Each structure stands twice: as structure tokens, then as C-alpha cells.
Amino acid sequence: MAHPGYTDDKSAVLARLKKIEGQVRGVSKMVHDDRYCIDVLQQISAVTRALQGVALHLLDDHMSHCVVTAVEAGGEEKREKLREASEAIARLVRS
């Protein structure tokens, strides 16, 4: 594989991660400032949803790039990429 599926929108992925990083720092500050528990939990939920959004975006890129390429190649590469995708989906569902 020449490059990951997200290469074309890498800057957008990095921007989303930078925003999430800021949200996590905000949660830390909330705890430091003894903010109300429910407010902290609400922000943690927002961070979790944001990370899940990035994960789904990366999974979609993986499926449309890496898996499609492997399926076209066939053989063991096809089986390996399909197994990897299935395991990634299972991890996301469990999280």
C-alpha cells in the first residue's frame, strides 16, 4: 500500500484531533477548578463522541481505500484486510 486512506484529508483529521486535544485540556481544567460533576461528565461525553467521529471517519477511509484495494488484489491480502476491518469494527462497537 502506497499510503493510508486518510492521506488526502490528513490535515482535516489532524485539525479534528487538535480540537479534541483542546477539549481534553478543558476537562482537565474543569476538574482542577472543582466544577460540578455532571458538567465534567457532559464534557467527557462530548470528547468521547468526537473521538468516535474521528474513528468512524478513519474506518470509512480504510474500507474505501485499503479494503477495496485488497479485495481487488484478492487472495490472502483480501482475507487479511477483511479480518482487520472486522476486528476494528468489533473494537469500536465495544467501546
N, C-alpha and C positions, 0 to 999 in steps of 0.2 A: 504494500500500500504506500503510495507516494506521500500522502498527508491525511490527517484526520478529517472527518466530515465537517467539523465546525470551522475549519480554516477560513472559509470565505466570510464568516461572520464572527471571527475571533474577537475583534475589537468590541462588538456588542456584548458578547459573553463576558469579556473582562470588565466591561462597564457595569453589567448587572452584578457581577461578583464584588466589585468595588463598592457598589451601593449597599449590598448585603453586609459587607465588612463594616460599613458605617453604622448600619442598623445594629449589628452585634456590639459595637462600641457603645452605642446608645443604651442598649440593655444593660451593659456593664455599669454605665454611669447611673442608670436608674437604681440599680442595686446599691451602688456606692452612696447614692443620695437618699437611701431608705424609702423609695417610692412604694406605693401601695401594691401589694402582691398581685392583685388582679390586673393592674396596669402593666406590670412586668410580664405577666403571663400572656397578656394580649400581644405585646411586642414580640415575645418569643414565638408565638403562633404566626405572626406576620413574617418573621425571619424564616421560619420553617417552610411556609408556603412559598416564599421567594426562592429558597434553595430547591424545593421540589420543582418549581417552574424551570429553573436552570437545568436540573436533572432531566426533566422531560424534553426540554429543547435539545440537549446533548443526545438523548436516546433517539429522538426523531432523526437527528443528523446521522447518527450511527446506522440506523435502519436504512435510511435513504441513500447512504453513501457506502459504508463499509459492508453492510449485509448484502445490498443489491450487487455490489461488485463481486462478492464471494459467491453468491448464488449463480451469477453469470459464469464464473470460473468453474463452479461445480466441485465434485469430489470432496476430499477431506476439508479443504478450506471452507466450503459451503456448510458442512456439518459443524465445524468449529465455530464459525461466526453465528450460526443459528443458536447453538448451545450457549454462547456468550450472551447473546441478546436475551434469551430466555432467562438466564440467571440474573442478568441486570434488571429485568422486569420484576422478577421474584423479589429481589432486594428492595426495589422501590415500593412494591406493594406491602412488604413487611415493615417498612419504615414509617 
